[in-house]
Amino acid sequence: MPLRRGRSTIGSMPTDVLSPARPPRGRPRRTPRRRSPATPARQRRDLEPLAAGWQRALDAGDRALRAAAESLPTAYLGPRRRALLEERRQTADLLVRVAREQGIRPLPWLSSVPIAKRMLGLDRTVKACLFDLDGVLTDSNRLHAEAWGTVLDDLLLRLSEQTGWQFIPFDRVREYRTYIDGRSRLEGIHAFLESRGIRLPEGRTDDAPDVQTACGLANRKGQTLKRDLERHGVMPLQGVRRYLEAAGRSGLPRAVISASANTRPMLELAGLAPLFETCVDADAVREGARTPPSPDLLLAACRRLEITPELAVTFTHRPTGIAAGRAAGMRVIGVGVGREDELLHGLGADLVVPSLEALLDRALLQHDPSA
C-alpha cells in the first residue's frame, strides 16, 4: 500500500510510514505491483530514526511532568503520567507492527523509561562516545587476523624456500595483537617483519599485490580482506546495536575509530553505519594522523564532534588504545575478558567490562522485539 505523511493518533510526531495514502479524487485506484518483502532494499530499511525521535519526545514529556511535580497536585499529574506510559506502550507496539508488516529489520524498540547517561554506565558530564571498530563493535578482528595470516604465511614460505630458513607461520593471535592490531597496513608490515629480522623494499602505493614490497603486501592484504568480507561478512558483537541506539537517544554523538581502510564497508555490513555521526579511519592516517598509542585519531574525532577531549569517553580493547585515551585526556573504558581484563586495568582504564552490553541498564534490555 502506498504511504503518505500523516500524524499518529497516539503520538505527536509526524511520520512517513504509519498512514495509508488516499487516492486523488476522480482517479481510479490503481492496484500496486506486488513486491517481495524480502528484497535487499527492504532489508536495509531502518525505523531507528523514527523510533529515536519518538523516544526523545516521550522522554521530554516525562521530564516536564517531573519538573512540574513541585508546583502541581498529584491528582492532576497522576492521570497524565499514566497516559504517557500508555502512549509509550502503544507507540512501541505500533512501530514493531509496522516493521513486521513491511519486513523491516532490525525491529525498532522504545525504552519504557527515559534514557539517561547513567543507564549506559556513563557519568552525566560525558558529551560524546568514541568506539574502536574491531573487538568493541564487531568481530572483524578475526577477518583481519586471517587475511594477514594468509598474506604473511605466503611471504614467509617463499623466503624459507629461497634462503633455507625454518618456516614459522604467522601467529594469528599473539603476533597479530603485538604487531598488527590497531596499526595501518604499512606500519603493521614493518613492525612484524622487523620482529623476524626481515627487510623488504618499501615500493610504491600502486604496486601490484604479487610484488614483493611492503606496499605490494599491503595491497594484497586489502585484496584478501575484501574477498573474505564478501564470503563471510562481519557481525556486530552482542548488545552493540542497542548500546549505540541508546547512546544516540540520550543525546550523545558517536564516532568510530579505526586505522582500517575498510571501516565504512564493515560498518555497512554489520548494519551499524547509520548510528554514527562521524568515522575516523585510514583517510585520517593518510592525512598525517598517527595511530595509537598516539592520541591523534581520538583528537580528530573530538574536533569533528566539536567537543573537548575531557568530555569524551573512548571504548577500546587494545593496550595502545588505553594509552591513546590517556594521552588525549579522556575517560577510557576497556572492553576485554580474562587476561585482557587484568592488562587493561593495569594500563589505566577507568573501567573494564566484557562487552558494551554489560554496561546497559536492565531497563534498556527488556522487551526486545527481535527475541
C-alpha positions as CSV (number, residue, x, y, z in Angstrom):
1,M,0.0,0.0,0.0
2,P,1.4,3.4,-0.9
3,L,2.2,5.6,2.1
4,R,1.8,9.3,2.8
5,R,2.8,11.7,5.5
6,G,0.3,11.5,8.4
7,R,0.1,12.0,12.1
8,S,-0.3,9.3,14.6
9,T,-3.3,9.3,16.8
10,I,-1.2,8.4,19.8
11,G,2.0,10.4,19.3
12,S,2.8,13.9,18.5
13,M,5.5,13.3,15.8
14,P,4.7,13.2,12.1
15,T,5.7,10.1,10.2
16,D,6.1,9.0,6.7
17,V,5.3,5.3,7.3
18,L,2.2,5.0,9.5
19,S,-0.7,6.5,7.5
20,P,-2.1,4.9,4.3
21,A,-2.4,7.2,1.3
22,R,-5.8,8.1,-0.2
23,P,-6.1,8.1,-4.0
24,P,-6.8,11.6,-5.5
25,R,-10.5,12.2,-6.1
26,G,-11.7,11.5,-9.6
27,R,-8.9,9.0,-10.4
28,P,-9.4,5.2,-10.2
29,R,-7.4,3.4,-7.6
30,R,-4.5,1.5,-9.1
31,T,-3.6,-1.9,-7.8
32,P,0.1,-1.6,-6.8
33,R,2.6,-4.1,-8.0
34,R,3.4,-6.8,-5.6
35,R,6.9,-6.8,-4.2
36,S,8.6,-9.4,-2.2
37,P,9.0,-8.3,1.4
38,A,12.5,-9.8,1.5
39,T,14.2,-7.8,-1.3
40,P,17.6,-6.5,-0.3
41,A,16.4,-2.8,-0.4
42,R,13.6,-3.6,2.1
43,Q,16.0,-5.4,4.4
44,R,18.2,-2.3,4.5
45,R,15.4,0.0,5.6
46,D,15.6,1.1,9.2
47,L,13.0,2.6,11.5
48,E,15.6,3.7,14.1
49,P,15.4,7.5,13.2
50,L,11.6,7.5,13.7
51,A,11.9,5.4,17.0
52,A,14.7,7.7,18.2
53,G,12.5,10.8,17.6
54,W,9.6,9.3,19.4
55,Q,11.9,8.3,22.3
56,R,13.2,11.8,22.7
57,A,9.7,13.3,22.5
58,L,8.3,10.9,25.1
59,D,11.3,11.4,27.4
60,A,10.8,15.2,27.2
61,G,7.2,14.8,28.2
62,D,8.3,12.7,31.2
63,R,10.9,15.3,32.2
64,A,8.2,18.0,32.0
65,L,5.9,16.1,34.3
66,R,8.8,15.5,36.8
67,A,9.7,19.2,36.8
68,A,6.0,20.1,37.5
69,A,5.8,17.8,40.5
70,E,6.7,20.6,42.9
71,S,4.0,23.0,41.7
72,L,1.1,20.8,40.5
73,P,-1.0,18.5,42.6
74,T,-0.7,14.7,42.3
75,A,-4.3,14.4,41.3
76,Y,-3.5,16.5,38.2
77,L,-0.2,14.8,37.4
78,G,-1.2,11.2,38.1
79,P,-3.5,10.7,35.1
80,R,-1.1,12.4,32.8
81,R,1.8,10.1,33.9
82,R,-0.4,7.0,33.3
83,A,-1.4,8.4,29.9
84,L,2.3,8.9,29.0
85,L,3.1,5.3,30.0
86,E,0.3,4.0,27.8
87,E,1.4,6.2,24.9
88,R,4.9,4.7,25.2
89,R,3.5,1.2,25.1
90,Q,1.2,1.8,22.2
91,T,3.9,3.6,20.2
92,A,6.3,0.8,20.7
93,D,3.7,-1.8,19.6
94,L,2.8,0.3,16.6
95,L,6.4,0.6,15.5
96,V,7.0,-3.1,15.8
97,R,3.8,-3.9,13.9
98,V,4.7,-1.6,11.0
99,A,8.2,-3.1,10.8
100,R,6.9,-6.6,10.7
101,E,4.3,-5.9,8.1
102,Q,6.9,-4.3,5.9
103,G,9.7,-6.8,6.5
104,I,12.0,-4.2,8.1
105,R,14.9,-5.4,10.1
106,P,16.1,-4.8,12.7
107,L,12.9,-4.3,14.6
108,P,12.6,-0.9,16.4
109,W,12.3,-0.5,20.1
110,L,11.4,2.1,22.7
111,S,12.6,2.3,26.3
112,S,9.8,2.0,28.8
113,V,11.6,4.7,30.9
114,P,13.5,7.9,29.9
115,I,17.1,7.1,28.8
116,A,19.7,8.7,31.0
117,K,23.5,8.5,30.7
118,R,23.8,6.5,33.9
119,M,21.8,3.8,32.2
120,L,24.8,3.5,29.8
121,G,27.3,3.2,32.6
122,L,28.4,6.8,32.0
123,D,28.9,9.9,34.0
124,R,26.5,12.8,33.3
125,T,29.4,15.0,32.2
126,V,30.1,12.8,29.2
127,K,29.3,14.5,26.0
128,A,30.4,12.0,23.3
129,C,31.4,8.4,22.8
130,L,34.3,7.1,20.7
131,F,34.4,3.4,19.8
132,D,37.1,1.1,18.4
133,L,35.7,-0.8,15.5
134,D,37.5,-4.2,15.9
135,G,36.8,-6.1,19.1
136,V,34.5,-3.5,20.6
137,L,31.8,-3.1,17.9
138,T,32.3,-6.0,15.5
139,D,34.0,-9.4,15.2
140,S,36.2,-8.1,12.3
141,N,39.4,-8.8,14.2
142,R,39.1,-12.5,13.1
143,L,38.9,-11.4,9.5
144,H,41.9,-9.1,9.7
145,A,44.0,-11.7,11.5
146,E,43.1,-14.4,9.0
147,A,43.8,-12.1,6.0
148,W,47.2,-11.1,7.4
149,G,48.0,-14.8,8.1
150,T,47.3,-15.7,4.5
151,V,49.5,-12.9,3.1
152,L,52.4,-13.2,5.6
153,D,52.5,-17.0,5.6
154,D,52.9,-17.0,1.8
155,L,55.7,-14.5,2.1
156,L,57.4,-16.5,4.9
157,L,57.1,-19.7,3.0
158,R,58.7,-18.2,-0.1
159,L,61.5,-16.8,1.9
160,S,62.0,-20.2,3.6
161,E,62.4,-21.8,0.2
162,Q,64.8,-19.2,-1.1
163,T,67.0,-19.0,2.0
164,G,66.6,-22.3,3.8
165,W,65.3,-20.6,6.9
166,Q,62.8,-22.6,9.0
167,F,59.2,-21.7,8.2
168,I,57.4,-20.4,11.3
169,P,53.9,-19.3,10.4
170,F,52.4,-16.0,11.5
171,D,50.7,-16.3,14.8
172,R,47.2,-15.1,14.2
173,V,46.6,-14.3,17.9
174,R,49.9,-13.3,19.6
175,E,51.7,-11.7,16.7
176,Y,48.6,-10.1,15.3
177,R,47.9,-8.4,18.6
178,T,51.5,-7.4,19.1
179,Y,52.5,-6.1,15.7
180,I,49.4,-5.5,13.6
181,D,46.2,-4.7,15.6
182,G,45.4,-1.0,15.5
183,R,48.1,0.0,13.1
184,S,48.0,1.0,9.5
185,R,48.9,-1.7,7.0
186,L,52.4,-0.4,6.3
187,E,53.1,0.2,10.0
188,G,52.0,-3.4,10.8
189,I,54.0,-4.9,8.0
190,H,57.2,-3.1,9.1
191,A,56.7,-4.0,12.8
192,F,56.1,-7.7,12.0
193,L,59.0,-8.1,9.5
194,E,61.4,-6.3,11.9
195,S,60.5,-8.8,14.6
196,R,61.5,-11.6,12.2
197,G,64.7,-9.8,11.0
198,I,63.3,-9.4,7.5
199,R,63.6,-6.3,5.3
200,L,61.6,-5.6,2.2
201,P,61.8,-2.5,-0.1
202,E,59.0,0.0,0.6
203,G,57.8,0.0,-3.0
204,R,55.1,2.2,-4.4
205,T,51.5,2.6,-3.2
206,D,50.3,1.3,-6.6
207,D,52.4,-1.9,-6.5
208,A,50.6,-5.0,-7.7
209,P,49.6,-7.4,-4.9
210,D,52.1,-10.0,-6.2
211,V,55.1,-7.6,-6.0
212,Q,57.4,-8.4,-3.1
213,T,57.5,-5.0,-1.5
214,A,55.9,-3.6,1.7
215,C,53.3,-1.8,-0.5
216,G,52.7,-4.9,-2.5
217,L,52.0,-6.9,0.7
218,A,49.7,-4.1,1.9
219,N,47.7,-4.2,-1.3
220,R,47.5,-8.0,-1.2
221,K,46.2,-7.9,2.3
222,G,43.5,-5.4,1.2
223,Q,42.6,-7.7,-1.7
224,T,42.4,-10.7,0.6
225,L,40.3,-9.0,3.2
226,K,37.8,-7.8,0.6
227,R,37.4,-11.3,-0.7
228,D,36.9,-12.6,2.9
229,L,34.3,-9.9,3.6
230,E,32.3,-10.9,0.6
231,R,32.4,-14.6,1.6
232,H,31.9,-14.3,5.4
233,G,30.7,-10.8,6.2
234,V,31.1,-9.2,9.6
235,M,28.7,-9.1,12.6
236,P,28.1,-6.7,15.4
237,L,29.0,-8.0,18.9
238,Q,26.3,-8.8,21.4
239,G,24.4,-5.8,22.6
240,V,26.3,-3.3,20.4
241,R,23.4,-2.0,18.4
242,R,21.2,-1.5,21.4
243,Y,24.1,0.4,23.2
244,L,24.7,2.7,20.2
245,E,21.0,3.4,19.8
246,A,20.6,4.2,23.4
247,A,23.6,6.5,23.4
248,G,22.2,8.4,20.4
249,R,18.8,8.7,22.1
250,S,20.4,10.1,25.2
251,G,21.9,12.9,23.1
252,L,25.4,11.6,22.8
253,P,27.1,11.9,19.4
254,R,29.1,8.7,18.4
255,A,32.3,8.2,16.5
256,V,34.0,5.1,15.3
257,I,37.8,4.9,15.4
258,S,39.9,2.6,13.2
259,A,43.1,2.7,11.1
260,S,41.5,0.3,8.6
261,A,40.7,1.3,5.1
262,N,37.7,-1.0,5.3
263,T,36.0,0.7,8.2
264,R,33.0,2.1,6.3
265,P,32.3,-1.2,4.4
266,M,32.5,-3.1,7.6
267,L,30.0,-0.8,9.4
268,E,27.6,-1.2,6.4
269,L,27.9,-5.0,6.5
270,A,27.3,-5.0,10.3
271,G,24.3,-2.7,9.9
272,L,25.8,0.0,12.1
273,A,26.7,2.7,9.7
274,P,23.6,4.9,10.3
275,L,24.4,5.0,14.1
276,F,27.5,7.2,13.9
277,E,27.9,10.9,13.4
278,T,31.5,10.5,12.2
279,C,34.1,8.0,11.2
280,V,37.9,8.5,11.7
281,D,39.7,5.9,9.7
282,A,42.6,5.3,7.3
283,D,41.8,8.5,5.5
284,A,43.0,10.4,8.6
285,V,46.1,8.3,8.7
286,R,46.9,9.1,5.1
287,E,46.5,12.8,6.0
288,G,49.2,12.5,8.7
289,A,47.4,11.3,11.9
290,R,49.4,8.8,13.8
291,T,47.9,5.5,15.1
292,P,47.7,4.6,18.8
293,P,49.4,4.9,21.2
294,S,49.3,8.4,19.7
295,P,46.0,10.2,20.5
296,D,45.8,11.7,17.0
297,L,42.7,9.7,15.8
298,L,40.8,10.4,19.1
299,L,41.6,14.1,18.9
300,A,40.5,14.2,15.3
301,A,37.1,12.7,16.3
302,C,36.7,15.3,19.1
303,R,37.4,18.1,16.6
304,R,34.7,16.7,14.2
305,L,32.2,16.4,17.0
306,E,33.2,19.8,18.3
307,I,33.9,18.8,21.9
308,T,36.9,18.9,24.2
309,P,38.6,15.6,24.9
310,E,37.9,15.7,28.6
311,L,34.2,15.5,27.8
312,A,34.5,12.3,25.8
313,V,34.9,8.6,26.7
314,T,36.7,6.1,24.5
315,F,35.9,2.4,24.3
316,T,38.8,0.2,23.4
317,H,40.1,-3.4,23.6
318,R,43.7,-2.6,22.9
319,P,46.6,-1.6,25.3
320,T,47.6,1.1,22.8
321,G,44.0,2.4,22.8
322,I,44.3,2.8,26.6
323,A,47.5,4.8,26.2
324,A,45.9,6.9,23.4
325,G,42.9,7.7,25.5
326,R,45.1,8.7,28.5
327,A,47.3,10.9,26.3
328,A,44.2,12.6,24.9
329,G,43.0,13.3,28.4
330,M,39.7,11.5,28.1
331,R,38.0,8.8,30.1
332,V,38.8,5.2,29.0
333,I,36.6,2.1,29.2
334,G,38.3,-1.1,28.3
335,V,36.5,-4.0,26.7
336,G,38.1,-7.3,27.5
337,V,37.8,-10.6,29.4
338,G,40.2,-12.8,31.3
339,R,43.9,-11.8,31.0
340,E,42.8,-8.8,28.8
341,D,40.7,-7.5,31.7
342,E,43.7,-7.5,34.0
343,L,46.0,-6.0,31.4
344,L,43.6,-3.1,30.6
345,H,43.1,-2.4,34.3
346,G,46.8,-2.3,34.8
347,L,47.4,0.1,32.0
348,G,45.0,2.6,33.5
349,A,41.5,2.0,32.1
350,D,38.9,3.8,34.3
351,L,36.6,0.7,33.9
352,V,36.9,-2.7,32.2
353,V,33.8,-4.6,31.0
354,P,33.4,-7.8,29.0
355,S,31.2,-6.1,26.4
356,L,29.1,-2.9,25.8
357,E,26.0,-4.9,26.7
358,A,27.4,-5.3,30.2
359,L,27.1,-1.5,30.7
360,L,23.4,-1.3,29.8
361,D,20.8,-0.9,32.4
362,R,18.3,-3.8,32.5
363,A,15.5,-1.5,31.5
364,L,17.2,-1.0,28.1
365,L,17.5,-4.7,27.6
366,Q,13.9,-5.6,28.3
367,H,11.1,-6.1,25.8
368,D,13.5,-6.8,22.9
369,P,11.1,-7.2,19.9
370,S,13.7,-9.2,18.0
371,A,13.5,-12.0,20.5
